[in-house]
Amino acid sequence: MITDPKPLTIENVQFYKKAFLKSFAEKGNMTVDLSSITDIDLAGVQILVALIREGSAQKKEICFTGTVLLAVQAHLQLSGSGEEPCSTGEQFGAVIHAACQ
């Protein structure tokens, strides 16, 4: 669990990578609450894709929850993560999981 969320941007990719890997090691399946993400860029989308792929390789489930902030929705659309805005973590999860297959 990430207790001090930061923008999911290039500046914080290493922070999130370590946090995600630690969570995998400790808990297995993972839920990512996107409501705590205040900003995202292409590096942030890439770390989420890598997270899903790593989870799949380890036979672990990754779920997304929460309300996606409007600014984050806009950046996700610009990154090519779906044609329609994803206002919930569940919607985003469906789009990003489909893109990873």
Buried (B, 14 or more C-beta within 10 A) or exposed (E): EBEEBBBBBEEBBEBBBEBBEEBBEEEEEBBBBBBBBEBBBBBBBBBBBBBBEBBBEEEBEBBBBBEBBEEBBEBBBEBEBBEEBBBBBBBBBBBBBEBBE
